[in-house]
């Protein structure tokens, strides 16, 4: 390790080296088994005699914090608690505080990301076990060779031209989205795509209309930009255009598969939304969420294909159809906005990782993505059908399934007497991860449960739903008992 040591004055140099390395060991910055710099090298870097460094190392060894290994060097041992030694600190209280907005935003804690339930029924999580890792490893290995890397200099913020062209062909064939490489910008997933759109189009106080319920991160992102975020009611035909605020600058929708309820936006409603945007000089952001996984019914034309006025920004991601950790998405921008969005990408993080982009080119061009989607569609449809059948057969007195034939989850309204939030919390204690619908609402409304099937094997579905069913029954009994107690004798 390149240990950082500084001197305060010229006295007791060995003691200063000893105390600073000791502090690094005791507060965990230096871990057991890590090698300390050779005494000759550290002496040269600190411009002190070698005896000064070896003296400090001898004291560390005597304290049991370091050990010498013949022919290998000196290494950190497990830290021994020193009496009176202060605990590690990040710097104590700070007089610098963030804007209040950033303390109000809801961000899951570390446990949310680290803890995976035994039966994972959370929405929007694909089955990474079925991903073609060998093919992806081959492609990424090719891109990480010196001959493929070129100069290693940063690339165009818009992304590799070959990838943009491949994506244009992919969405042109699979979604009838008419785009060229010159319309596309590569992003780090949907969230960054929306961030770039907001940077380019929004002033503080501008209105953004989103579906209610909706994906919470969309709401929080636009709020963080100082926008007025208004939730708009969703009915069986999708977002209610007649309920849109007249002053909305951006309308964000998931028309192919409304998240989280699951219904598609009807064609008349799509045309009405485009007419509304033209009449009010607004922009529509179309998130073509989960459209690759369709199990029935005819696909509707994307808003982007129906738009003749250049008012639709189409955003997509590879997170659900490949791996969420790849963080690879894209924006299809109207010509008038492309240069500004490219500039916003440049100032945000310059560009997305080139090796990943280059590997994705091969994944698309070799037909591997299309093959993977076909395989996953078959697997997810089997899970979807089994869950819908079980919900209809065993949960009819507790849940009403919202019809949906797209995506990686189904939603269901809970019947009176069932507390969806309590059910989700208790189910998690039994190893079943499921979300209440209210978690995605901006306003009050009917509650329900969202049951995902992307991450759970088909063989585990029955057992997971058995546990969920018993949890609902216990919750209903508890709710009824409380009602009787409140009513009194």
C-alpha positions as CSV (number, residue, x, y, z in Angstrom):
1,X,0.0,0.0,0.0
2,X,1.2,3.6,-0.7
3,X,0.8,4.8,2.9
4,X,0.2,8.5,3.2
5,X,2.4,10.1,6.0
6,X,2.8,13.8,6.7
7,X,5.1,15.5,9.1
8,X,4.3,18.3,11.5
9,X,7.7,19.9,12.1
10,X,11.1,18.0,12.0
11,X,11.0,16.5,15.5
12,X,10.3,12.8,16.3
13,X,9.9,11.7,12.7
14,X,9.8,8.1,13.6
15,X,7.1,8.7,16.2
16,X,5.0,10.5,13.6
17,X,5.3,7.6,11.1
18,X,4.5,5.1,13.9
19,X,1.4,7.0,15.1
20,X,-0.1,7.6,11.6
21,X,0.3,4.0,10.5
22,X,-1.1,2.9,13.8
23,X,-4.1,5.1,13.3
24,X,-4.7,3.7,9.8
25,X,-4.6,0.1,11.2
26,X,-6.9,0.8,14.2
27,X,-9.6,2.6,12.2
28,X,-9.6,0.0,9.4
29,X,-7.9,2.0,6.5
30,X,-5.2,-0.7,6.5
31,X,-6.5,-4.2,6.7
32,X,-4.9,-7.4,8.1
33,X,-2.6,-9.0,5.6
34,X,-1.9,-5.9,3.6
35,X,1.9,-5.2,3.0
36,X,3.4,-2.0,4.3
37,X,5.9,-0.2,2.0
38,X,9.5,-1.5,2.2
39,X,11.4,0.5,4.7
40,X,13.9,1.6,2.0
41,X,11.1,2.8,-0.3
42,X,9.2,4.7,2.4
43,X,12.4,6.3,3.7
44,X,13.1,7.6,0.1
45,X,9.6,8.9,-0.4
46,X,9.6,10.7,3.0
47,X,13.2,11.9,2.7
48,X,14.2,10.4,6.0
49,X,16.8,7.8,7.0
50,X,15.9,4.2,6.7
51,X,16.6,3.7,10.4
52,X,13.8,6.2,11.2
53,X,11.3,4.0,9.2
54,X,12.6,0.7,10.6
55,X,12.3,2.1,14.1
56,X,8.6,3.0,13.5
57,X,8.0,-0.5,12.0
58,X,9.7,-2.1,15.1
59,X,7.3,-0.3,17.4
60,X,4.3,-1.4,15.3
61,X,5.5,-5.0,15.5
62,X,6.0,-4.7,19.2
63,X,2.4,-3.5,19.6
64,X,1.2,-6.5,17.6
65,X,-0.1,-4.3,14.8
66,X,2.5,-5.5,12.2
67,X,4.5,-8.6,11.6
68,X,7.7,-9.3,9.6
69,X,7.8,-12.2,7.2
70,X,11.3,-13.4,6.2
71,X,11.9,-12.7,2.5
72,X,8.5,-11.1,2.0
73,X,8.4,-7.8,4.0
74,X,6.3,-6.4,6.8
75,X,2.5,-6.9,6.9
76,X,-0.4,-5.6,8.9
77,X,-1.8,-7.8,11.6
78,X,-5.3,-7.8,13.0
79,X,-5.9,-4.5,14.9
80,X,-5.7,-4.7,18.7
81,X,-8.0,-2.1,20.4
82,X,-5.8,0.5,22.0
83,X,-7.1,1.9,25.3
84,X,-8.2,5.5,24.8
85,X,-7.7,5.5,21.1
86,X,-10.4,7.6,19.4
87,X,-12.7,5.8,16.9
88,X,-12.5,6.4,13.2
89,X,-14.1,9.6,12.1
90,X,-15.2,11.1,8.8
91,X,-14.3,14.6,10.0
92,X,-17.0,15.3,12.6
93,X,-19.7,17.8,12.4
94,X,-19.7,20.0,9.3
95,X,-20.9,23.6,8.9
96,X,-21.7,22.8,5.3
97,X,-25.2,21.5,4.7
98,X,-27.0,20.4,1.6
99,X,-30.0,22.1,0.1
100,X,-33.1,20.9,2.0
101,X,-34.4,19.1,-1.0
102,X,-31.6,16.6,-0.9
103,X,-32.5,15.6,2.7
104,X,-36.2,15.2,1.8
105,X,-35.6,12.8,-1.1
106,X,-36.3,9.1,-0.4
107,X,-33.3,7.0,-1.0
108,X,-33.2,3.3,0.0
109,X,-30.6,2.4,2.6
110,X,-27.7,0.0,2.0
111,X,-29.8,-3.0,3.3
112,X,-32.2,-2.6,0.4
113,X,-29.5,-3.2,-2.2
114,X,-27.7,-5.9,-0.2
115,X,-30.6,-8.0,0.9
116,X,-32.2,-10.4,-1.6
117,X,-35.3,-12.2,-0.5
118,X,-35.5,-16.0,-0.8
119,X,-38.5,-15.7,-3.0
120,X,-38.0,-12.5,-5.1
121,X,-41.3,-11.2,-6.3
122,X,-40.1,-7.6,-6.7
123,X,-40.9,-6.0,-10.0
124,X,-38.5,-5.0,-12.7
125,X,-35.7,-7.5,-11.9
126,X,-34.6,-9.8,-14.7
127,X,-33.2,-13.3,-14.2
128,X,-29.5,-12.8,-14.5
129,X,-28.9,-16.5,-14.2
130,X,-30.1,-17.0,-17.7
131,X,-27.9,-14.3,-19.3
132,X,-25.4,-15.6,-21.9
133,X,-22.4,-14.8,-19.9
134,X,-19.9,-16.7,-22.1
135,X,-20.9,-14.8,-25.2
136,X,-20.7,-11.5,-23.3
137,X,-17.4,-12.4,-21.8
138,X,-16.0,-13.2,-25.3
139,X,-17.2,-9.8,-26.6
140,X,-15.9,-7.8,-23.7
141,X,-12.5,-9.6,-23.8
142,X,-12.1,-8.7,-27.4
143,X,-12.8,-5.1,-26.6
144,X,-10.2,-5.0,-23.7
145,X,-7.3,-5.9,-25.9
146,X,-4.7,-3.3,-26.7
147,X,-5.4,-3.7,-30.5
148,X,-9.1,-2.9,-29.9
149,X,-8.6,0.0,-27.5
150,X,-6.8,2.2,-29.9
151,X,-5.4,5.3,-28.2
152,X,-7.6,4.9,-25.1
153,X,-8.7,8.5,-25.5
154,X,-12.2,9.7,-24.5
155,X,-14.8,9.1,-27.2
156,X,-17.8,11.2,-28.6
157,X,-20.2,12.0,-25.8
158,X,-23.1,10.7,-28.0
159,X,-21.5,7.3,-28.0
160,X,-19.9,5.0,-30.5
161,X,-21.3,5.6,-34.0
162,X,-21.5,1.8,-34.6
163,X,-23.6,1.3,-31.4
164,X,-25.9,4.1,-32.3
165,X,-26.4,2.7,-35.7
166,X,-27.0,-0.8,-34.3
167,X,-29.6,0.5,-31.8
168,X,-31.3,2.4,-34.6
169,X,-31.7,-0.8,-36.6
170,X,-32.8,-2.8,-33.5
171,X,-35.6,-0.4,-32.5
172,X,-36.5,0.1,-36.1
173,X,-37.2,-3.6,-36.6
174,X,-38.5,-4.5,-33.1
175,X,-40.5,-1.4,-32.3
176,X,-41.0,0.5,-35.6
177,X,-39.2,3.5,-34.2
178,X,-37.8,5.5,-37.1
179,X,-34.3,6.7,-36.1
180,X,-30.8,7.0,-37.4
181,X,-27.5,7.0,-35.6
182,X,-27.6,10.8,-35.7
183,X,-30.8,10.8,-33.5
184,X,-29.4,8.7,-30.7
185,X,-27.3,9.4,-27.6
186,X,-26.0,6.6,-25.4
187,X,-26.7,7.0,-21.7
188,X,-26.2,5.2,-18.4
189,X,-29.7,3.8,-18.4
190,X,-33.2,5.4,-18.3
191,X,-32.4,7.5,-15.3
192,X,-29.5,9.4,-16.9
193,X,-31.6,9.8,-20.1
194,X,-34.2,11.6,-18.1
195,X,-31.6,13.6,-16.3
196,X,-30.2,14.9,-19.6
197,X,-33.7,15.7,-20.9
198,X,-34.4,17.7,-17.7
199,X,-31.1,19.6,-17.9
200,X,-31.8,20.7,-21.5
201,X,-35.5,21.6,-21.2
202,X,-36.4,22.5,-17.6
203,X,-36.1,25.8,-15.7
204,X,-36.7,25.8,-11.9
205,X,-40.4,25.9,-11.3
206,X,-41.4,24.3,-14.7
207,X,-44.1,21.7,-14.5
208,X,-43.5,18.0,-15.2
209,X,-46.6,15.7,-15.5
210,X,-46.1,12.1,-14.6
211,X,-48.4,9.1,-14.3
212,X,-49.8,8.4,-10.8
213,X,-48.8,5.8,-9.8
214,X,-45.4,6.0,-11.3
215,X,-41.8,4.9,-10.8
216,X,-40.6,6.9,-7.8
217,X,-37.1,7.7,-9.1
218,X,-38.7,9.6,-12.0
219,X,-40.6,11.8,-9.6
220,X,-37.5,12.3,-7.3
221,X,-35.3,13.2,-10.3
222,X,-37.4,16.0,-11.6
223,X,-38.1,17.3,-8.1
224,X,-34.3,17.5,-7.6
225,X,-34.2,19.8,-10.6
226,X,-36.6,22.2,-8.9
227,X,-39.5,21.2,-11.1
228,X,-43.1,21.2,-10.0
229,X,-44.0,17.5,-10.4
230,X,-47.7,16.8,-10.9
231,X,-49.2,13.3,-10.7
232,X,-51.9,12.6,-13.3
233,X,-54.5,9.9,-12.8
234,X,-54.3,6.6,-14.8
235,X,-57.4,4.7,-15.9
236,X,-57.8,1.5,-18.0
237,X,-56.7,3.4,-21.1
238,X,-53.6,4.9,-19.6
239,X,-52.8,8.5,-18.5
240,X,-55.9,10.7,-18.6
241,X,-55.0,13.5,-21.1
242,X,-58.0,15.6,-19.9
243,X,-56.4,15.7,-16.4
244,X,-53.0,17.1,-17.6
245,X,-52.1,20.5,-16.2
246,X,-52.1,23.1,-19.0
247,X,-48.7,24.5,-18.0
248,X,-46.8,21.2,-18.1
249,X,-43.5,21.5,-20.0
250,X,-42.7,17.8,-20.0
251,X,-45.1,14.8,-19.9
252,X,-43.5,11.5,-18.9
253,X,-45.4,8.3,-19.9
254,X,-44.9,4.5,-20.1
255,X,-47.5,3.9,-22.8
256,X,-46.6,0.3,-23.8
257,X,-46.8,-1.0,-20.3
258,X,-47.8,1.5,-17.6
259,X,-45.7,1.1,-14.6
260,X,-46.8,-0.2,-12.2
261,X,-50.4,-1.0,-13.1
262,X,-49.6,-2.7,-16.4
263,X,-52.2,-1.5,-18.9
264,X,-51.1,-0.1,-22.3
265,X,-52.2,3.4,-23.4
266,X,-55.0,3.1,-26.0
267,X,-54.5,4.5,-29.5
268,X,-57.1,7.2,-29.1
269,X,-55.4,8.3,-25.9
270,X,-52.0,8.3,-27.6
271,X,-53.3,10.6,-30.4
272,X,-55.0,12.8,-27.8
273,X,-51.7,13.2,-25.9
274,X,-49.8,14.2,-29.1
275,X,-52.5,16.7,-30.0
276,X,-52.3,18.1,-26.4
277,X,-48.5,18.5,-26.6
278,X,-48.7,20.3,-30.0
279,X,-51.3,22.7,-28.7
280,X,-49.3,23.6,-25.6
281,X,-45.7,23.5,-26.9
282,X,-44.9,20.6,-24.6
283,X,-42.5,17.6,-24.9
284,X,-43.6,14.0,-24.3
285,X,-41.0,11.6,-23.0
286,X,-41.9,8.1,-24.0
287,X,-40.4,5.3,-21.8
288,X,-41.0,2.1,-23.8
289,X,-40.9,0.1,-20.6
290,X,-40.7,-3.7,-20.8
291,X,-42.2,-3.8,-24.3
292,X,-39.8,-6.6,-25.4
293,X,-41.7,-9.0,-23.1
294,X,-45.2,-9.2,-24.7
295,X,-47.2,-12.4,-24.1
296,X,-50.4,-11.6,-26.0
297,X,-52.4,-9.0,-27.8
298,X,-51.2,-6.7,-30.6
299,X,-48.5,-4.2,-30.0
300,X,-49.6,-0.5,-30.4
301,X,-47.5,2.0,-32.3
302,X,-45.1,3.9,-30.2
303,X,-45.9,7.6,-29.6
304,X,-42.6,8.3,-31.4
305,X,-43.9,6.7,-34.6
306,X,-47.2,8.6,-34.4
307,X,-45.5,11.9,-33.8
308,X,-45.2,14.2,-36.8
309,X,-44.2,17.4,-35.0
310,X,-40.9,16.3,-33.3
311,X,-42.4,16.5,-29.8
312,X,-41.6,12.9,-28.6
313,X,-38.3,11.9,-27.0
314,X,-38.0,8.2,-26.9
315,X,-35.9,6.6,-24.2
316,X,-34.9,3.0,-23.7
317,X,-32.7,0.7,-21.7
318,X,-30.9,-2.6,-21.9
319,X,-31.1,-3.2,-18.1
320,X,-34.2,-5.3,-18.2
321,X,-33.3,-7.4,-21.3
322,X,-29.7,-7.9,-20.4
323,X,-28.1,-7.0,-17.0
324,X,-29.1,-4.1,-14.8
325,X,-25.4,-3.7,-13.7
326,X,-24.4,-2.8,-17.3
327,X,-26.2,0.6,-17.0
328,X,-26.6,1.1,-20.7
329,X,-29.5,3.0,-22.3
330,X,-30.2,5.5,-25.0
331,X,-32.2,8.6,-26.1
332,X,-33.8,9.0,-29.5
333,X,-34.0,12.8,-29.7
334,X,-35.7,15.2,-32.1
335,X,-33.1,16.9,-34.4
336,X,-33.6,20.2,-32.7
337,X,-32.6,18.8,-29.3
338,X,-29.8,16.3,-30.2
339,X,-26.9,18.7,-30.0
340,X,-28.1,20.1,-26.6
341,X,-28.5,16.6,-25.2
342,X,-25.1,15.6,-26.5
343,X,-23.6,18.6,-24.7
344,X,-25.5,17.7,-21.5
345,X,-24.1,14.2,-21.6
346,X,-20.6,15.7,-22.1
347,X,-20.8,17.9,-19.0
348,X,-22.5,15.1,-17.0
349,X,-19.9,12.3,-17.3
350,X,-18.3,12.8,-20.8
351,X,-19.3,9.4,-22.2
352,X,-20.5,5.9,-21.2
353,X,-17.8,3.2,-21.0
354,X,-16.4,2.5,-24.4
355,X,-15.6,-1.3,-23.9
356,X,-19.2,-1.9,-22.8
357,X,-20.5,0.0,-25.8
358,X,-18.3,-1.9,-28.2
359,X,-19.3,-5.2,-26.8
360,X,-22.9,-4.3,-27.1
361,X,-22.4,-3.6,-30.8
362,X,-21.3,-7.2,-31.3
363,X,-24.1,-8.5,-29.1
364,X,-26.6,-6.7,-31.3
365,X,-25.0,-7.4,-34.7
366,X,-24.4,-11.1,-34.0
367,X,-28.1,-11.6,-33.2
368,X,-27.3,-12.5,-29.6
369,X,-29.7,-10.0,-28.1
370,X,-32.6,-11.1,-30.3
371,X,-31.9,-14.7,-29.3
372,X,-31.7,-13.8,-25.6
373,X,-35.0,-11.9,-25.8
374,X,-36.8,-14.8,-27.4
375,X,-35.5,-17.2,-24.8
376,X,-36.4,-14.9,-21.9
377,X,-39.8,-14.2,-23.4
378,X,-40.7,-17.9,-23.3
379,X,-39.4,-18.2,-19.7
380,X,-41.1,-15.1,-18.4
381,X,-44.4,-16.0,-20.1
382,X,-44.4,-19.4,-18.3
383,X,-43.9,-17.6,-15.0
384,X,-46.5,-14.9,-15.9
385,X,-49.1,-17.5,-16.8
386,X,-48.5,-19.5,-13.6
387,X,-48.8,-16.5,-11.3
388,X,-51.9,-15.1,-13.0
389,X,-53.5,-18.6,-12.8
390,X,-52.7,-19.0,-9.1
391,X,-53.9,-15.4,-8.3
392,X,-57.2,-16.1,-10.1
393,X,-57.7,-19.5,-8.4
394,X,-56.4,-19.0,-4.9
395,X,-56.6,-15.2,-4.2
396,X,-60.0,-14.4,-5.8
397,X,-61.4,-13.4,-2.4
398,X,-58.4,-11.2,-1.6
399,X,-57.0,-9.7,-4.8
400,X,-58.3,-8.5,-8.2
401,X,-55.7,-8.9,-10.9
402,X,-55.2,-6.0,-13.3
403,X,-55.0,-7.5,-16.8
404,X,-51.6,-7.2,-18.3
405,X,-49.8,-9.2,-21.0
406,X,-46.5,-7.3,-21.0
407,X,-43.4,-7.0,-18.8
408,X,-42.0,-8.6,-15.7
409,X,-44.8,-8.2,-13.1
410,X,-48.5,-8.1,-12.6
411,X,-50.4,-5.8,-10.3
412,X,-53.5,-6.6,-8.3
413,X,-56.0,-4.5,-6.2
414,X,-56.4,-5.6,-2.6
415,X,-59.9,-6.2,-1.3
416,X,-61.2,-4.2,1.7
417,X,-59.9,-5.4,5.0
418,X,-56.4,-6.0,3.7
419,X,-53.5,-3.7,4.5
420,X,-51.1,-4.1,1.5
421,X,-48.2,-2.3,3.2
422,X,-48.4,-4.6,6.2
423,X,-48.7,-7.6,4.0
424,X,-45.6,-6.7,2.1
425,X,-43.7,-6.0,5.3
426,X,-44.7,-9.3,6.9
427,X,-44.1,-11.3,3.7
428,X,-40.6,-9.9,3.6
429,X,-40.0,-11.4,7.1
430,X,-40.9,-14.8,5.6
431,X,-38.5,-14.4,2.7
432,X,-41.0,-13.2,0.1
433,X,-40.1,-9.9,-1.6
434,X,-43.3,-8.1,-2.8
435,X,-44.2,-4.4,-3.1
436,X,-47.4,-2.5,-2.1
437,X,-48.9,-0.4,-4.9
438,X,-49.0,2.6,-2.5
439,X,-45.2,2.8,-2.6
440,X,-45.5,4.2,-6.1
441,X,-48.4,6.6,-5.6
442,X,-48.2,10.4,-5.3
443,X,-51.8,10.7,-4.0
444,X,-54.2,8.6,-2.1
445,X,-56.0,5.8,-4.0
446,X,-56.8,2.1,-4.0
447,X,-53.9,0.0,-2.8
448,X,-52.7,-3.3,-4.0
449,X,-49.7,-5.6,-4.5
450,X,-47.2,-5.8,-7.3
451,X,-46.0,-9.3,-8.0
452,X,-42.9,-9.6,-10.1
453,X,-41.7,-12.8,-11.8
454,X,-38.4,-11.8,-13.5
455,X,-36.1,-13.0,-10.7
456,X,-38.0,-16.1,-9.4
457,X,-37.6,-19.5,-11.0
458,X,-40.8,-21.1,-12.1
459,X,-40.2,-24.0,-9.7
460,X,-40.4,-21.6,-6.7
461,X,-43.6,-19.7,-7.8
462,X,-46.1,-22.0,-6.0
463,X,-44.3,-22.0,-2.7
464,X,-43.8,-18.2,-2.8
465,X,-47.5,-17.6,-3.5
466,X,-48.5,-20.0,-0.7
467,X,-46.5,-17.9,1.7
468,X,-48.0,-14.8,0.4
469,X,-51.5,-16.2,0.7
470,X,-51.0,-17.2,4.3
471,X,-49.6,-13.7,5.0
472,X,-52.7,-12.1,3.5
473,X,-55.0,-14.4,5.6
474,X,-53.2,-13.4,8.8
475,X,-53.4,-9.8,7.9
476,X,-57.1,-10.0,7.2
477,X,-57.7,-11.7,10.6
478,X,-55.6,-9.1,12.4
479,X,-57.5,-6.3,10.7
480,X,-60.9,-7.8,11.5
481,X,-59.9,-8.3,15.2
482,X,-58.8,-4.7,15.5
483,X,-62.2,-3.6,14.0
484,X,-64.1,-5.6,16.5
485,X,-62.1,-4.2,19.4
486,X,-62.7,-0.6,18.2
487,X,-66.4,-1.3,17.9
488,X,-66.5,-2.4,21.6
489,X,-69.1,-4.5,23.3
